[in-house]
Amino acid sequence: MKAVVYHQYGSPDVLESTDIDTPTVRDDGVVVKVHAASVNPLDWHNLRGDPFIARLSAGFLKPKNKILGADIAGRVEAVGSNVKQFQPGDEVFGGSGVGGFAEYVCVAENNLVLKPSDSSFEEAASVPVAALTALQGLRDNGQIQPGRKVLINGAAGGVGTFAVQIAKSFETEVTGVTSTRNLAMVRKIGADHVIDYTKEDFTRNGQQYDLIADAVGNRSVSDVKRVLSPSGICVVIGFSSLALMFQVLLLGSWTSLTSSKKVGLMLANINQTDLNTMKALLESGKVTPVIDRQYTLNEVAEALRYLEKGRAQGKVVITV
Ligand SMILES: NC(=O)c1ccc[n+]([C@@H]2O[C@H](COP(=O)([O-])OP(=O)(O)OC[C@H]3O[C@@H](n4cnc5c(N)ncnc54)[C@H](OP(=O)(O)O)[C@@H]3O)[C@@H](O)[C@H]2O)c1
């Protein structure tokens, strides 16, 4: 089968398209013929081995897994002897963790669900990491409730475009923070208010929010505390520097212990329950993936170069 592999950490230049053996099916696994995959910042972190802590799971000196790609959608080709929920021919989507930038990948049964009937493979492949991060950040860490005032920092990105729509599905009042060129798109996907960060600092405009989902991670703990309502929660999803990550870990935990406000980070996990929640949100029309660009399997390096610039408008997908 065709796959995009890498043997050493580096820029997208180290990726090569090559032919390798098709994966064999594990007892608890499902071999999926990949129709579409999507790219996430974790792919370029794992490609570069940067920040260095990414290597704790990806491999210290060399990558342990040679194929990137955490989000896939496709058709079941073969099922393991213990698999109960799927059969060959089923259209599925889910989280492969690694291995998605290939024609076939073996995925644990519990990381897949049936594809929403009306969604394309590209739309379904855009969902797992970004949408489950948004869902878990808002619902589990952020304790979202109807009527609350929610701010999404980074509203135009992969996580942000899902977060805006998921927050609206909880009947909240949503403010999206983005740059000038994305204001109209963020309004279109449902934000009640938009803030152009090139013109206005959301931490100094006199507003208060019950929940901040921060997919950029470029603000200090004291900045976000200032705009949180008295029992407000800030969930930091992404980071623009390691220094800010450690600040949220230490000062954020201290804030959460010593005041009624909470500031903390989150780590998403792929599971069937939340994939099915997203499937239902897609089928109800409450969430529609925003797809920025599509690349082919031969163009994974270009897709990662584009994503790494940090200017994606929604999700970037690979059509296999
Ligand atoms: N904790 C977890 O489990 C988890 C899971 C998934 C992702 N993440 C992290 O979450 C972050 C976001 O992921 P993603 O997939 O959404 O990335 P992405 O799609 O690459 O995000 C790009 C978006 O960021 C926006 N942006 C850049 N600088 C901004 C700023 N100063 N203010 C507001 N928006 C800004 C850009 O909008 P403009 O062009 O308008 O600036 C662009 O739309 C990444 O750091 C990722 O590593 C964490």
The ligand as a Gaussian input file, in Angstrom:
#p B3LYP/6-31G(d) Opt

LIG

0 1
 N       -5.082000      19.730000      24.834000
 C       -5.394000      18.892000      23.844000
 O       -5.748000      17.741000      24.066000
 C       -5.313000      19.395000      22.434000
 C       -5.956000      18.702000      21.401000
 C       -5.927000      19.245000      20.117000
 C       -5.241000      20.422000      19.879000
 N       -4.578000      21.025000      20.902000
 C       -3.851000      22.293000      20.681000
 O       -4.828000      23.309000      20.463000
 C       -4.267000      24.316000      19.645000
 C       -5.226000      24.627000      18.507000
 O       -5.337000      23.506000      17.653000
 P       -6.015000      23.678000      16.233000
 O       -6.138000      22.337000      15.625000
 O       -7.220000      24.535000      16.343000
 O       -4.858000      24.525000      15.481000
 P       -4.964000      25.348000      14.147000
 O       -6.121000      24.914000      13.335000
 O       -3.610000      25.322000      13.519000
 O       -5.235000      26.848000      14.650000
 C       -5.070000      27.868000      13.729000
 C       -5.948000      29.036000      14.148000
 O       -5.352000      29.737000      15.253000
 C       -5.790000      31.102000      15.138000
 N       -4.907000      31.996000      15.855000
 C       -3.551000      32.107000      15.721000
 N       -3.090000      33.090000      16.554000
 C       -4.185000      33.588000      17.196000
 C       -4.374000      34.608000      18.176000
 N       -3.349000      35.313000      18.647000
 N       -5.610000      34.847000      18.633000
 C       -6.682000      34.131000      18.169000
 N       -6.574000      33.169000      17.221000
 C       -5.343000      32.905000      16.756000
 C       -5.725000      31.364000      13.644000
 O       -6.653000      32.368000      13.331000
 P       -6.148000      33.738000      12.656000
 O       -5.531000      33.341000      11.347000
 O       -7.388000      34.530000      12.562000
 O       -5.127000      34.301000      13.615000
 C       -6.111000      30.027000      13.019000
 O       -7.471000      30.021000      12.629000
 C       -2.894000      23.809000      19.199000
 O       -1.914000      24.381000      20.040000
 C       -2.973000      22.313000      19.469000
 O       -1.697000      21.751000      19.715000
 C       -4.588000      20.543000      22.156000

